[in-house]
Structures are given as C-alpha cells and as structure tokens.
C-alpha cells in the first residue's frame, strides 16, 4: 500500500512562521543589540570611548537607564524582523526553487551562496527603515537630554523621520546595510558547511543536533568577525 505523501505548509505560512520566530528571538537578544549599538557609537568622531568593554557598557546602561533601558527600541527590533527576515526567507525560497533542477536536484554551493546574498540584500533594503529606527532608538540614551529624539515606538520614529527629514532618510545607509546582509549570508553558508565538515572529520561528532549546534556557534563567530567592519560603518551612518 502506497503511503500518502505528506503535504507541506504553504510558503506564506512558512514565511509568517519565520518572521514570527525572528520577532520572538528579538525579545531575548534586544539588550545585546542595544549594547552592541552603543559600543559601536562609542568613540565616534574621535571622541573618548564611552564603553571600554561589554560589561562596562551593560553596567553603565543599567545604572543610568534601569532594566527598561535595556529594552529601548524593542518595537523597532521586532519590526525589523517582520520586514527583513520575512522578505529574506521569501526571496530565498523563490530563488532556490527556481535554481532547483526539474529532477529535484538542489543547486550547488556557489548558487546557494549567490541566492543567499541576493535574498539578504533584498531583505536588507526592505528592512532599512526599521534598521534606522532601531539604531536611533537604541542610541538615544547616550545623548544629552536636550538632544534626545524621544521616539515613542517604531511607528512614531518612522513618521517623525519622514516628516522632519524626508522619506529618503529612511533609506540612509542602505548600501552598507545591504553589503552587511550579503556578507552575513555568504559567510554563514560557507562557514557553517566548513565547520560541520571539520567537526565530523574529527571523529568525535556524529551528524546530530550537537554537531549542528557546534557548527552554528563556529559559523556565528566567523560571520560576526567578517561583518563587523561593515556593521560599524552602517551604524554610524544611520
């Protein structure tokens, strides 16, 4: 008796799940994103560095702004995931299907990397307004009180940026943002595959969740190192 092939979820639902998962993850990583942005802005324009280490940055933010201050810009972070992640997954899935041969053979590594870079760049373009809102909201606390923008949420930020500085400002730093996304996607694919191959070659790992976790950790480290220069440029421009 032939088994019935299990139907897959519609692509729209997959994209929705991907964006929702990204928004959920933002709740946990938002404090780290805020610290990263503050440290990247530290020393801007030749000024003395405000934060000499991650721990000092966290301590100073807690001291001056409290626990709630660590979640400044949360709405912008979630909106970024809703726009960037959903678009990136959608474009990647469409291009991946187009690159897959008629007999179901998946594309080679170079094609996957190219598809990932295009999808990342497209998602970054769509998500740039949310990215600018996030950078400004998370950096607001480091400014003197009379210079703070005081955006209430991401939609208030988008509306005020549009009315006060023009629509084009929403895409300021779009080039570095897209470049970072391309570097991240290419580095993730290459480093993850290479790290997994290395771990399996040691003989201490099998192709299971532990191996995938280790490869992901290595890939994350390599990707961060590769994208950090572009990320700093992007943050300071926006």
N, C-alpha and C positions, 0 to 999 in steps of 0.2 A: 504494500500500500504506500503510495507516494505521500510524502509529508508536504503539508501546505507551507509554502514559503512565507515567512513572517514579513508582514508589511512594515515598512519603515515609516517613521513620522514625517509629515510634510516638512519641506525645507523651512517654511515660515515659522513653524513651531520650533524647529531646531535653532533658528536664529534668535527667536524670542528667549529660549532657554539659555542660550549663550550669553545674551545681553543681561538677562536677569542674574545669571551666575556671576558675571563680572560686577554687577551692582552690589550683590551680596558680599563679594570679596572686598569691595571698596570700604565697607563698614569696618573691616578689620585692619586694612592697610592704610587708611586715611591718615592716621597720626604719623606713620613713617613717611608718607608722601609729603606731608606738611614740613617735617624736619628736613627732608631732602631739599625741598624748595628753599627753605630758609638758609640752609648751608650753602646752596648754590648762589644765592643772592649775597651772601656774606662776603665782604671784601670787594664789592662792585665799585668800579671807578677808582681803584687804587686806595680805597679806604681801609682802615684797620679791620681785620676779620672779627666778626661778632661772635662766631662759634668756632672754637678750635677743635672740637670733637663732637661726635654724635651725642654722647652722654651729657656734655655741657649744654648742647642745644636743647635737649629734652628737659633738662633741669631748669634752664632759664625760661622756657615756654611755660612749664608748669608753674614756676614761681610768679611770672608776670601775668599769665592769662588763665591759669587754672586748667582743670580737666577738660572743660568745654572748649578751651582754646585749641586743644589738640585736634578737635574735630571741625575747626573752622574750614569752610569750603566743602563740606561733605556733599551738599546738594550738587555742586559743580563736578565733584568726582564721580558721583553716580550718573549724572547726565553725560559725562564724557564716556562712560562705559556704555550707556544706552545708545550713543551715536557711533563712537569709534568701533567698539567691539562688534556690535550688530552688523555694521557696514562691512567690516573686515571679514567676518565669517561668511556673510552673504556673497561678497565678491569672490572670496577664495573658493567657496563651494561651486559657484557657477563656472569659474575659470578651470577649476580642477576637473569638473565633468566634461568641459569642452576639450581638455587635453587628454582625457582618457580615451584609449582606442576603442573601436567597435566591439572587440572581443573581451573588453573589460580589463585589459592590461593598464595598470596605472602609469602615469608619466614618470620619466626618470628624475634623478635628484636635481639636475640643473633646471628642469622645467618646474619642479615643485618650488625651488628657490625663487625662480622668476615670478611664479604665480603668487607666492607669499609676499614678495616685495611689492608687486602691483597692488595686491589686496591691502597691504599695510599702508601704502602711500595714499590710496583712495580713502581708507578709513580715517587716516590722519587728517586729510583735507576736510572731510565732513565733521570731524571732531575738534577742529582747531578753535572754533568759538567757545566751546566748553573748556578747552585747554587754557585759553587766555583767562577765562573767568576763574578757573581753579588757581592759576598762578597768582592772579591779583588778590584773590580772597585769602589764600594761604600766606601771602607776603604782607598783608595789610598790618598785621600785628607788630611788625618790625619798624614801621614808620612812626614818626612823631604824631601825637593825637590830632593835630591840626591838618595833617597831610593824609590821613587815612580816608579811603573811599567809603568804607562802611556799607558795602553791598549787603543786602538782607538775605539774598539767596541767588541761585544761578540765573533765574529769570529776571530778577531785578538788575543783576550785573549785565546781562545781555541787553536789556532795554536801555540802561543808562549809558553803556558804551556806545550803542547805536545813536542815541540822541545827543550825547556830548562830544563824541569823537568821530562819528560816521560809521557806516556799515563796513567799510574796508578795514577798519581797525580790528574787526572780529577775526580777520584772517592775517593779522600781523604775525610774522614769524612762521608763516605757513611752510615756507621752504625748509627750514631746519626741522620743523615738526615732521614733515613727510620724509626727510632724509633719515631722521632718527627711526621712524617706523620701518623704513626699508632695511636699515642696518640691523634693527632688532629682529625682524622676521628672518632675514638671511642668516644672522648669527645663531639664532635659536635652532633653526633647521640643521645647520651644519654641525654645530657643537653638540647638539643632542644626539644625533646619529653617531658622531665620532666617539662621544663619551660612552654611549651604550655599547658600541663595538669594543671599546677598551675594557670596560668592566666585565663583559662576557669573556674576553680573551684572557683575563687573569685567572679564570677557573674558580674563583670564589663566588661568582654570581651566576644565577640562572635567569632566564627571561621571565621574570615575575615582577611584582609590584615594588620589591626592594630595589631591583635593578633600575626600574623606571624612575623611582624616587631619586636614586643616586645620580642617574644621568640628568635628571631635571635640575638638581642642585648645581651640578657642574655647568650645565648649559646656562642657568641663570647667572652664575658668576661671570662666565665668559661674555655673555650678552651685555651685562651691566658694564664691564670694562670696555667693551667695544663701542657702546653707545654713549658713554658718559660725556665725552667732549662735545658731541652734538647736543646732548641734553642740556648741558650748562649754557651753551650758546642760545638754545631755544628759550630757556627760562629767563635769561637776562634780556632778550629782545622783546619778549611778550610782556 
